């Protein structure tokens, strides 16, 4: 091992799991990202990586700050879905264990994680992974990881890490920067810094739409935490968690990393943040617009150009939270009301996209949506459509979360449903970058109504066209409905606020 040229293992396991969604399979990872060895290094240094941006951020900062030798193992990332199939996760874990063992001695390990994974047979696959890593590399080797701020945190995760780095922004426009931050902490650890990580969890599971960071209670918590960074405080991460994981780990968690082994400073601050969060718990409630009202508004805005254009967010069918991206409730209602000048995207239906490609641009046909999908909310809908434009679905994002990220929606088509311009895709993903419309020649500035299947990441991509006052979250059925009472919970700790109004919390005397 060498301080002048440290050997650092690099790997990723990143998926946000919704217990109510279909099982995530090996095919889901292969469709998104499942790469090994030198391809990881090539992607991280490509300038338009297919991976989450924290990996390029980490590589860029490590390259800038000195010599190092990456030891790339495996990067497996998938669109949010159900629990990961047992065989895939066990195979991944075994491959990482073998790779780490073969690569010893190592100076450090970097993990690009998400933190809200589930797998068949385990409710804490992230904890399984970090515990195994620590067992292989030993207690003194730095292990640094990045996490989505929707991570469900366990002590098996924090106890086996040297530095915990959570995203700070929602929409997640800072993923690259968190990779850069992780590299800086890695350099400090490699130079001999001793760290301590603590956590405090609350019985608070906020609806996902109340977790924006531009303003609001979550923004206030994160900003407060950042004022405390400095001195012995290395990092403050306020992890809101992901409710739909229906996990024993659910609950907003304050995670603090301290240097100089100052566990008491980390513990005091994590408890301070938790107390503040509980004190503002009522502020996490957030109302949505009824679907009938949203349709009426859309019709009015479409007819009257004197009114400002709007975005309707179909938050209950967010593929970024495990939704299938194909519910037809809002689409059917808009069509029935003869709404005009509507851009709608992106709708996941590989069969419809394939038929459009087979018929070609200019063809008209009856689009039979959800002919092959039979999930609870994936109801069929037939509609006359004209094929306006076809695409292979590949693009590089230009704004927000997907900026400079290479993405692939699979064979895709722009269909004219008579007043509604619908983007149909083959690879399930959420709508969060203007390129997902612009690649079909659509000018978003000319739209009167834009409908997105997304919970909130679209805000980081579409903010050049719409301010927050032009955005409406619509109450529709779906796998990611913010109304938590709609779900049958089996493992979520109860009581939790706001699902259980009577939930209480007594701060621990010590951590």
C-alpha positions as CSV (number, residue, x, y, z in Angstrom):
1,X,0.0,0.0,0.0
2,X,1.2,3.5,-0.8
3,X,0.2,6.9,0.3
4,X,1.7,8.3,-2.9
5,X,-0.4,6.1,-5.2
6,X,-3.3,4.6,-3.2
7,X,-5.2,1.7,-4.5
8,X,-9.0,2.4,-4.1
9,X,-11.7,-0.1,-4.9
10,X,-14.6,1.4,-6.7
11,X,-18.1,-0.1,-6.8
12,X,-21.8,0.8,-6.9
13,X,-25.1,-0.8,-5.9
14,X,-27.9,1.8,-6.4
15,X,-31.6,1.2,-6.6
16,X,-34.5,2.8,-4.8
17,X,-37.0,0.0,-3.9
18,X,-40.7,0.3,-3.6
19,X,-42.1,-2.8,-1.8
20,X,-45.4,-2.5,-3.7
21,X,-43.7,-2.6,-7.2
22,X,-42.8,-5.7,-9.2
23,X,-39.5,-7.4,-8.3
24,X,-36.4,-5.7,-9.8
25,X,-34.5,-8.3,-12.0
26,X,-31.1,-8.7,-13.5
27,X,-32.7,-7.4,-16.7
28,X,-33.6,-4.1,-15.0
29,X,-29.9,-3.5,-14.1
30,X,-28.7,-4.6,-17.5
31,X,-31.1,-2.1,-19.1
32,X,-29.8,0.7,-17.0
33,X,-26.2,0.1,-15.8
34,X,-24.3,-3.1,-15.0
35,X,-20.7,-2.8,-15.9
36,X,-17.4,-4.1,-14.6
37,X,-13.6,-3.5,-14.6
38,X,-12.1,-1.0,-17.0
39,X,-15.5,0.1,-18.4
40,X,-16.2,1.7,-15.1
41,X,-13.0,3.8,-15.4
42,X,-13.8,4.7,-19.0
43,X,-17.4,5.8,-18.1
44,X,-16.3,7.8,-15.1
45,X,-13.8,9.8,-17.2
46,X,-15.9,10.0,-20.4
47,X,-17.6,13.4,-19.8
48,X,-21.1,11.9,-20.5
49,X,-21.2,8.8,-18.3
50,X,-24.1,6.4,-18.2
51,X,-23.6,6.1,-14.4
52,X,-24.9,8.3,-11.6
53,X,-22.9,11.5,-11.6
54,X,-21.2,10.9,-8.2
55,X,-18.8,8.4,-9.8
56,X,-17.5,10.9,-12.4
57,X,-17.3,13.5,-9.6
58,X,-15.2,11.2,-7.5
59,X,-12.9,10.4,-10.3
60,X,-12.5,14.0,-11.4
61,X,-11.5,15.2,-7.9
62,X,-9.2,12.2,-7.2
63,X,-7.5,12.8,-10.5
64,X,-7.1,16.5,-9.7
65,X,-5.7,16.0,-6.2
66,X,-3.0,13.5,-6.9
67,X,-2.0,10.1,-8.2
68,X,-4.2,7.1,-7.4
69,X,-5.0,3.7,-8.8
70,X,-8.7,2.8,-9.2
71,X,-9.5,-0.8,-8.7
72,X,-12.9,-1.1,-10.5
73,X,-15.1,-3.9,-9.4
74,X,-18.7,-3.6,-10.5
75,X,-21.3,-0.8,-10.9
76,X,-24.9,-2.0,-10.8
77,X,-27.6,0.7,-10.9
78,X,-31.2,0.3,-11.9
79,X,-34.3,2.5,-12.2
80,X,-36.4,2.4,-9.0
81,X,-38.5,-0.8,-8.8
82,X,-39.5,-3.5,-6.4
83,X,-37.2,-5.6,-4.1
84,X,-34.2,-6.9,-6.0
85,X,-34.5,-10.6,-6.9
86,X,-32.5,-12.7,-4.4
87,X,-30.3,-14.4,-6.9
88,X,-29.1,-11.2,-8.4
89,X,-28.3,-9.5,-5.1
90,X,-26.5,-12.6,-3.7
91,X,-24.5,-12.9,-6.9
92,X,-23.6,-9.2,-6.7
93,X,-22.5,-9.5,-3.1
94,X,-20.4,-12.6,-3.8
95,X,-18.7,-11.0,-6.8
96,X,-17.8,-7.9,-4.7
97,X,-16.5,-10.1,-1.9
98,X,-14.4,-12.1,-4.3
99,X,-13.1,-9.0,-6.0
100,X,-12.2,-7.2,-2.8
101,X,-10.4,-10.3,-1.5
102,X,-8.5,-10.7,-4.7
103,X,-7.5,-7.0,-4.8
104,X,-6.0,-6.9,-1.3
105,X,-4.2,-5.0,0.0
106,X,-6.3,-2.0,-0.7
107,X,-5.9,1.6,0.7
108,X,-9.6,2.5,0.6
109,X,-13.0,1.7,-0.9
110,X,-15.5,4.1,-2.6
111,X,-19.1,3.1,-3.0
112,X,-21.7,5.0,-5.1
113,X,-24.9,3.9,-3.3
114,X,-28.5,4.9,-3.0
115,X,-29.5,3.6,0.4
116,X,-33.1,2.7,-0.1
117,X,-32.6,-0.8,-1.5
118,X,-34.6,-3.9,-0.6
119,X,-33.9,-7.5,-1.8
120,X,-35.8,-10.7,-1.5
121,X,-34.6,-12.2,1.7
122,X,-33.2,-9.0,3.3
123,X,-34.6,-5.6,4.2
124,X,-31.1,-4.1,4.5
125,X,-29.0,-5.1,1.5
126,X,-27.1,-1.9,1.8
127,X,-26.2,-2.9,5.4
128,X,-25.2,-6.4,4.1
129,X,-22.9,-4.8,1.5
130,X,-21.1,-2.4,3.9
131,X,-20.8,-5.0,6.6
132,X,-19.2,-7.4,4.1
133,X,-16.8,-4.7,2.8
134,X,-15.7,-3.8,6.3
135,X,-15.1,-7.5,7.1
136,X,-12.9,-7.9,4.1
137,X,-10.8,-4.7,4.2
138,X,-10.5,-4.5,8.0
139,X,-11.3,-1.8,10.6
140,X,-8.7,0.8,9.6
141,X,-9.3,1.0,5.8
142,X,-11.3,4.1,4.8
143,X,-14.7,3.3,3.3
144,X,-16.5,6.3,1.9
145,X,-19.9,6.3,0.3
146,X,-22.4,8.6,-1.2
147,X,-26.2,8.3,-0.7
148,X,-29.5,9.6,-2.1
149,X,-31.2,11.8,0.4
150,X,-34.1,9.3,0.3
151,X,-31.9,6.6,1.8
152,X,-33.3,4.5,4.6
153,X,-30.4,4.4,7.0
154,X,-29.4,1.5,9.4
155,X,-26.6,1.3,11.9
156,X,-25.1,-1.5,9.9
157,X,-24.6,1.1,7.2
158,X,-23.2,3.9,9.4
159,X,-21.1,1.6,11.7
160,X,-19.1,0.3,8.8
161,X,-18.4,3.6,7.1
162,X,-15.6,6.1,7.6
163,X,-17.6,9.0,5.9
164,X,-21.3,9.1,5.0
165,X,-22.1,11.7,2.2
166,X,-25.7,12.3,1.5
167,X,-27.1,14.4,-1.3
168,X,-28.1,17.9,-0.3
169,X,-30.5,18.9,-3.0
170,X,-33.9,17.7,-4.2
171,X,-34.2,17.6,-7.2
172,X,-30.8,15.8,-7.0
173,X,-28.8,18.4,-9.0
174,X,-25.8,18.0,-6.7
175,X,-24.9,14.3,-7.2
176,X,-21.7,15.2,-9.1
177,X,-20.7,17.6,-6.3
178,X,-21.2,14.9,-3.7
179,X,-18.9,12.6,-5.6
180,X,-16.3,15.5,-5.5
181,X,-16.9,15.9,-1.8
182,X,-16.5,12.2,-1.2
183,X,-13.1,12.3,-2.9
184,X,-12.0,15.2,-0.7
185,X,-12.9,13.2,2.4
186,X,-11.2,10.2,1.0
187,X,-8.0,12.1,0.6
188,X,-8.2,13.3,4.2
189,X,-8.8,9.7,5.4
190,X,-5.9,8.5,3.4
191,X,-3.7,11.1,5.1
192,X,-4.6,9.6,8.4
193,X,-7.8,11.3,9.6
194,X,-9.8,9.3,12.1
195,X,-13.5,9.7,11.8
196,X,-16.7,8.8,13.7
197,X,-20.2,8.4,12.2
198,X,-23.4,8.7,14.3
199,X,-27.1,8.7,13.5
200,X,-30.5,9.5,15.1
201,X,-33.7,8.2,13.5
202,X,-37.2,9.7,14.0
203,X,-40.7,8.2,13.7
204,X,-41.2,10.7,10.9
205,X,-41.9,9.5,7.4
206,X,-42.8,12.5,5.3
207,X,-44.7,12.3,1.9
208,X,-42.1,12.5,-0.9
209,X,-43.7,15.7,-2.3
210,X,-42.9,17.6,1.0
211,X,-39.1,17.0,0.6
212,X,-38.1,19.7,-1.8
213,X,-34.9,21.6,-0.8
214,X,-35.5,25.0,-2.4
215,X,-37.7,26.0,0.5
216,X,-39.8,24.3,3.2
217,X,-39.1,22.3,6.3
218,X,-36.6,19.9,4.6
219,X,-34.7,22.8,3.1
220,X,-34.5,24.4,6.5
221,X,-33.1,21.3,8.2
222,X,-30.5,20.7,5.5
223,X,-29.4,24.4,5.5
224,X,-29.1,24.3,9.3
225,X,-27.0,21.2,9.1
226,X,-24.6,22.8,6.6
227,X,-24.0,25.7,9.0
228,X,-22.5,23.2,11.4
229,X,-19.9,21.8,8.9
230,X,-16.4,22.8,9.9
231,X,-14.0,22.1,12.7
232,X,-14.5,18.5,13.8
233,X,-17.7,18.2,11.8
234,X,-16.9,16.6,8.4
235,X,-20.4,16.1,7.0
236,X,-24.0,16.5,7.9
237,X,-26.6,14.4,6.0
238,X,-30.3,14.7,6.7
239,X,-31.8,11.6,5.2
240,X,-35.6,11.8,4.7
241,X,-35.9,8.1,3.7
242,X,-38.2,6.5,1.1
243,X,-41.6,5.7,2.5
244,X,-42.6,3.1,-0.2
245,X,-39.8,0.8,0.9
246,X,-42.1,-0.2,3.7
247,X,-39.0,-1.0,5.7
248,X,-38.0,-1.3,9.4
249,X,-35.4,1.3,8.5
250,X,-37.9,3.9,7.5
251,X,-37.8,7.3,9.3
252,X,-36.0,10.6,8.8
253,X,-32.4,10.2,10.0
254,X,-29.8,12.7,10.9
255,X,-26.3,11.3,10.1
256,X,-23.2,13.2,11.2
257,X,-19.5,12.4,10.4
258,X,-16.9,13.9,12.7
259,X,-13.1,14.0,12.4
260,X,-10.5,13.5,15.1
261,X,-12.7,10.5,16.3
262,X,-15.0,13.1,18.0
263,X,-18.0,10.8,18.3
264,X,-19.5,13.0,21.0
265,X,-19.6,16.1,18.7
266,X,-21.2,14.0,16.0
267,X,-23.8,12.5,18.4
268,X,-24.7,15.9,19.9
269,X,-25.3,17.4,16.4
270,X,-27.3,14.5,15.1
271,X,-29.5,14.7,18.1
272,X,-29.9,18.4,17.8
273,X,-31.0,18.1,14.1
274,X,-33.4,15.3,15.0
275,X,-35.0,17.5,17.7
276,X,-35.4,20.3,15.2
277,X,-37.0,18.0,12.7
278,X,-39.5,16.7,15.2
279,X,-40.3,20.2,16.3
280,X,-41.3,21.1,12.7
281,X,-43.1,17.8,11.8
282,X,-46.4,19.5,11.1
283,X,-44.8,21.5,8.2
284,X,-44.2,18.3,6.2
285,X,-47.9,18.0,5.3
286,X,-48.6,19.0,1.8
287,X,-51.9,19.2,-0.3
288,X,-52.3,18.1,-3.9
289,X,-54.8,19.2,-6.6
290,X,-57.8,17.0,-7.3
291,X,-57.6,15.4,-10.8
292,X,-60.9,16.9,-11.9
293,X,-59.7,20.4,-10.9
294,X,-56.4,19.8,-12.7
295,X,-58.1,18.7,-15.9
296,X,-60.4,21.8,-15.8
297,X,-57.4,24.0,-15.3
298,X,-55.6,22.3,-18.2
299,X,-58.5,22.9,-20.5
300,X,-58.7,26.5,-19.5
301,X,-55.0,27.2,-19.9
302,X,-55.0,25.4,-23.3
303,X,-57.7,27.7,-24.6
304,X,-56.5,31.0,-23.1
305,X,-53.0,32.1,-24.0
306,X,-53.2,35.0,-21.7
307,X,-52.8,32.6,-18.8
308,X,-49.4,31.3,-17.8
309,X,-48.5,27.8,-19.0
310,X,-48.6,25.0,-16.4
311,X,-47.0,21.7,-15.4
312,X,-49.2,18.9,-14.1
313,X,-47.1,16.4,-12.2
314,X,-48.5,12.8,-12.1
315,X,-46.7,12.2,-8.8
316,X,-48.4,8.9,-8.0
317,X,-47.0,7.3,-11.1
318,X,-43.4,8.3,-10.7
319,X,-41.0,5.8,-12.2
320,X,-38.3,7.5,-10.0
321,X,-40.1,5.9,-7.0
322,X,-41.0,2.5,-8.5
323,X,-44.1,3.6,-10.5
324,X,-44.6,1.8,-13.8
325,X,-44.9,5.1,-15.7
326,X,-48.1,3.9,-17.5
327,X,-51.2,4.8,-15.5
328,X,-53.8,6.3,-17.8
329,X,-56.1,8.1,-15.3
330,X,-54.9,11.6,-16.1
331,X,-54.3,10.9,-19.8
332,X,-57.9,9.6,-20.2
333,X,-59.4,12.5,-18.3
334,X,-57.5,15.1,-20.4
335,X,-58.5,13.3,-23.6
336,X,-62.2,13.1,-22.5
337,X,-62.2,16.8,-21.8
338,X,-60.6,17.6,-25.2
339,X,-57.7,19.4,-23.6
340,X,-55.5,21.1,-26.2
341,X,-51.8,22.1,-26.6
342,X,-50.7,19.4,-24.1
343,X,-47.3,17.8,-24.0
344,X,-47.4,14.5,-22.0
345,X,-44.4,12.5,-21.1
346,X,-43.0,10.1,-20.7
347,X,-45.3,7.1,-21.0
348,X,-43.8,3.7,-20.7
349,X,-45.3,1.2,-23.2
350,X,-42.8,-0.8,-25.3
351,X,-45.6,-2.5,-27.3
352,X,-47.1,0.8,-28.4
353,X,-43.7,2.2,-29.2
354,X,-42.8,-0.9,-31.2
355,X,-46.1,-0.6,-33.2
356,X,-45.4,3.0,-34.0
357,X,-41.9,2.1,-35.3
358,X,-43.3,-0.7,-37.4
359,X,-45.9,1.6,-39.0
360,X,-43.6,4.6,-39.5
361,X,-43.9,8.4,-39.2
362,X,-47.2,9.7,-40.5
363,X,-49.2,6.5,-39.9
364,X,-52.4,6.5,-37.9
365,X,-53.5,3.6,-35.7
366,X,-55.4,2.7,-32.6
367,X,-52.9,2.8,-29.7
368,X,-53.8,0.2,-27.1
369,X,-52.0,1.2,-24.0
370,X,-51.1,-1.4,-21.3
371,X,-51.9,-4.3,-23.5
372,X,-49.1,-6.3,-21.9
373,X,-48.9,-4.8,-18.4
374,X,-51.4,-6.0,-15.8
375,X,-50.4,-4.2,-12.6
376,X,-53.1,-2.8,-10.3
377,X,-52.9,0.7,-11.7
378,X,-51.9,-0.1,-15.3
379,X,-55.4,0.0,-16.7
380,X,-55.9,-0.4,-20.5
381,X,-56.8,2.5,-22.7
382,X,-57.4,2.7,-26.5
383,X,-56.9,5.9,-28.4
384,X,-56.5,6.9,-32.0
385,X,-53.0,8.2,-32.6
386,X,-50.8,9.6,-35.3
387,X,-47.1,8.8,-35.4
388,X,-45.4,12.2,-35.5
389,X,-41.8,11.3,-35.0
390,X,-39.7,8.3,-34.1
391,X,-36.4,8.0,-32.1
392,X,-34.0,5.4,-30.7
393,X,-34.5,7.2,-27.4
394,X,-30.9,7.9,-26.7
395,X,-29.9,11.4,-25.4
396,X,-27.6,13.3,-23.2
397,X,-29.3,15.3,-20.5
398,X,-28.8,19.0,-20.6
399,X,-30.2,20.3,-17.3
400,X,-30.8,19.3,-13.7
401,X,-30.3,15.7,-12.4
402,X,-29.4,14.3,-15.9
403,X,-27.1,17.0,-17.0
404,X,-24.3,15.4,-19.0
405,X,-25.7,11.9,-18.3
406,X,-26.1,9.5,-21.2
407,X,-29.6,8.1,-21.1
408,X,-31.6,5.6,-23.1
409,X,-35.4,5.4,-23.2
410,X,-35.3,2.7,-25.8
411,X,-37.3,2.9,-29.1
412,X,-39.6,5.8,-28.6
413,X,-42.3,7.7,-30.4
414,X,-44.1,11.0,-30.4
415,X,-47.8,10.4,-30.9
416,X,-50.5,13.0,-31.6
417,X,-53.7,12.0,-29.8
418,X,-55.6,15.0,-31.0
419,X,-54.5,17.9,-28.9
420,X,-52.2,15.8,-26.7
421,X,-48.6,15.2,-27.9
422,X,-47.6,12.0,-26.1
423,X,-44.0,10.7,-25.8
424,X,-44.1,6.9,-25.5
425,X,-40.9,5.0,-24.5
426,X,-39.7,1.4,-24.1
427,X,-37.3,1.7,-21.1
428,X,-39.1,2.8,-18.0
429,X,-37.9,6.1,-16.6
430,X,-39.2,9.3,-15.2
431,X,-39.6,12.6,-17.1
432,X,-37.0,15.0,-15.8
433,X,-35.1,16.6,-18.6
434,X,-36.3,18.8,-21.4
435,X,-34.4,16.7,-23.9
436,X,-37.0,14.0,-23.5
437,X,-39.4,16.3,-25.4
438,X,-37.0,18.3,-27.4
439,X,-35.5,15.2,-29.1
440,X,-38.8,15.0,-30.9
441,X,-38.8,18.6,-32.1
442,X,-41.1,19.8,-29.4
443,X,-40.5,23.4,-28.2
444,X,-41.5,23.4,-24.5
445,X,-41.8,27.2,-24.5
446,X,-44.7,26.8,-26.9
447,X,-46.6,24.3,-24.7
448,X,-49.6,25.4,-22.7
449,X,-49.7,22.3,-20.5
450,X,-46.9,19.9,-19.8
451,X,-47.8,16.7,-18.0
452,X,-44.8,14.8,-16.4
453,X,-44.7,11.4,-14.8
454,X,-42.3,12.5,-12.1
455,X,-42.4,13.3,-8.4
456,X,-40.1,16.3,-8.3
457,X,-36.9,15.8,-10.3
458,X,-38.5,17.5,-13.3
459,X,-38.2,20.8,-11.4
460,X,-34.5,20.8,-11.9
461,X,-34.8,20.3,-15.6
462,X,-37.8,22.4,-16.5
463,X,-37.2,25.4,-14.2
464,X,-36.1,27.5,-17.2
465,X,-39.8,27.3,-18.5
466,X,-41.9,27.1,-15.3
467,X,-41.6,28.7,-11.9
468,X,-42.9,26.9,-8.8
469,X,-46.2,28.8,-9.0
470,X,-46.9,27.2,-12.4
471,X,-46.5,23.6,-11.1
472,X,-49.4,21.5,-9.7
473,X,-49.1,18.1,-8.2
474,X,-52.1,16.0,-9.1
475,X,-53.9,13.5,-6.9
476,X,-54.2,10.3,-9.0
477,X,-54.0,6.6,-8.0
478,X,-50.6,4.9,-8.3
479,X,-47.7,3.1,-6.8
480,X,-46.1,6.3,-5.5
481,X,-49.2,8.2,-4.2
482,X,-48.1,10.7,-1.6
483,X,-51.2,9.8,0.4
484,X,-49.6,7.1,2.6
485,X,-52.9,5.9,4.0
486,X,-53.6,4.4,0.5
487,X,-51.1,1.6,1.2
488,X,-51.1,-1.5,3.3
489,X,-48.0,-1.3,5.4
490,X,-46.3,-4.5,6.7
491,X,-42.9,-3.5,7.9
492,X,-43.0,0.3,8.4
493,X,-42.4,1.1,12.1
494,X,-45.7,2.2,13.6
495,X,-46.7,4.7,14.8
496,X,-45.0,7.2,12.4
497,X,-46.0,10.8,11.7
498,X,-47.9,12.0,9.7
499,X,-49.5,8.6,8.9
500,X,-50.3,8.2,12.6
501,X,-51.2,11.6,14.1
502,X,-50.6,10.3,17.6
503,X,-47.0,9.3,17.0
504,X,-44.6,10.6,19.7
505,X,-40.9,10.7,20.2
506,X,-38.8,11.1,23.3
507,X,-35.2,12.2,22.6
508,X,-32.7,9.6,23.9
509,X,-30.6,10.7,26.9
510,X,-27.5,9.6,25.0
511,X,-26.5,8.1,21.6
